[in-house]
């Protein structure tokens, strides 16, 4: 009996596969994302951890040894300006120490054609930023304390800097939701729009680049002597991060 | 199709071996908040494998002189530690690091084990203690030979793995299967998280606030939170114990001097049973641990930026906050885990 069921399954599978081959959709291509990081054009990888090679806009010398951040809700801007949701992954927690290339060849495909750019959310939009909702992010200890807004971190950038009196000090540039002096929650995410024309004919490579130096400037020249640690609970610091973050990203497409 | 038919014909007398599947019993709080456990495809959990692994774990047959088992340094009543600063091996020699507790290891997604991350699977980790002269001081050929000549073990290996021919890989696989069953998730704080408001004291509830507050304990960045009930991030940190290092920790494995002095952040579960604390067991009490983070931090070049008040020596907790924090930490201890009959010596 088992053999009969096995053979029937095999026949059905072969018919199914054959049918799929006849109906294959060749008008869509896979999208491959690559994430890279630099300091004003100077490449930054985990090999550069702990090196005091960087000077921010304020003039503080600093090193970095930890970087994780969350992007979500990726959309492609079609030629006519309409938006196409990217279904490959609803969010990604980028960790500079891990594999920085992502692709979902099954669900992460888009139609061939001409596009005008890409949009994504840094962090989660409010309706998605639900405490404990994502097991993989929980498992990565990515949660943001309930007492300061709940949900998830958007970024952890950590390192050390030399303060104004020459002492080595730590900094923990952690971004996420925030709560004002009246205990009103502000989700504090931002949306990144990168406008660039590109055509899609084969696999699309999307290379997202973060300029780490931009977190410390434009519009606010970040003074680590003022804002170095305990920034998660600091409403003003969180809003300054949101402002500075808007120029951090760029992307290329090929 | 005809080829497959003939291949699968029972008349050849071939029957594929399969042990009895025995998936881990995943607690509700882990089901709710965590990704699935890591089970290697070449070592699925089986009834026979776990049974064999448990027998081996508690059997001193693995040691050269038949006096020391895994359980000698990993005792169930101490949440699988041994209560000593350093364990003593069969040669009467002291080890160099504190015995680590064993629980929830199947949820270590980073797959780096030991205080220094030197093992990349549970199976791999098991090889070291058997041959370490400071521990069981044996050789694997000797272990295999001893087990092969035993009146019972070859039959158990056949039930678990389909062969009576024992090798070190199968020994390690069996013990790893048992270790993966060591799941702890029923502490008073777990029950509080699952809705029992009376499961913990008011002090413990306030202690959780101390734990989660960035400007008080700020413990959560390394030691988990209510949505990560592993109570560890399973990564490596220099938590300000020493100015210079006799034990390089992660740095001794990676070779990167910037990793010197970094050790795995342990889970905070079952602290009521796992004293002394830290990789070298230097702190006998939780009070000493809390004092360290509050006032006792020591600067070194690789100190973690999360030790943010290093200039002041630590987070400067009030005596009240220290008391609350201790109450919370103790509420993560799980009596059912240390008394679970499935985890006791079967011999």
Contacts between the chains, C-beta under 8 A, distances in Angstrom:
chain1	res1	chain2	res2	distance
A	3	B	5	6.6
A	3	B	8	5.8
A	6	B	4	7.8
A	6	B	8	7.2
A	7	B	1	6.1
A	7	B	4	7.3
A	7	B	5	6.9
A	10	B	1	6.7
A	10	B	4	7.1
A	11	B	1	7.5
A	49	B	258	6.2
A	50	B	258	4.4
A	50	B	302	7.6
A	65	B	258	7.3
A	65	B	305	7.0
A	66	B	305	7.2
A	131	B	227	6.5
A	132	B	32	7.6
A	132	B	33	5.7
A	132	B	226	7.8
A	132	B	227	4.0
A	135	B	33	6.1
A	135	B	34	5.4
A	135	B	35	4.7
A	136	B	35	5.2
A	138	B	33	4.7
A	138	B	34	6.0
A	138	B	35	7.9
A	138	B	227	4.5
A	138	B	228	5.0
A	139	B	34	5.1
A	139	B	35	4.6
A	139	B	107	7.3
A	139	B	109	5.8
A	139	B	228	6.6
A	139	B	230	7.7
A	140	B	109	7.9
A	140	B	233	7.9
A	141	B	220	7.6
A	141	B	221	7.4
A	141	B	224	5.8
A	141	B	225	6.9
A	141	B	228	4.9
A	141	B	233	4.4
A	143	B	220	7.7
A	143	B	225	5.0
A	143	B	226	7.9
A	143	B	227	4.7
A	143	B	228	6.4
A	145	B	212	4.7
A	145	B	213	7.4
A	145	B	214	7.3
A	145	B	220	6.8
A	145	B	225	7.3
A	146	B	212	7.6
A	147	B	209	7.1
A	147	B	212	6.6
A	147	B	213	6.8
A	148	B	214	7.4
A	158	B	305	4.3
A	158	B	306	7.0
A	159	B	305	6.0
A	160	B	305	6.0
A	167	B	311	7.1
A	169	B	311	7.0
A	170	B	303	7.8
A	170	B	304	7.8
A	170	B	305	3.6
A	170	B	306	7.4
A	170	B	307	6.9
A	170	B	308	5.0
A	170	B	310	6.8
A	171	B	305	6.3
A	172	B	221	8.0
A	172	B	305	5.6
A	172	B	306	6.3
A	172	B	308	6.3
A	228	B	308	7.8
A	229	B	308	3.9
A	229	B	309	7.9
A	230	B	214	5.3
A	230	B	215	5.4
A	230	B	308	7.3
A	232	B	214	4.9
A	233	B	213	7.8
A	233	B	214	4.9
A	233	B	215	6.2
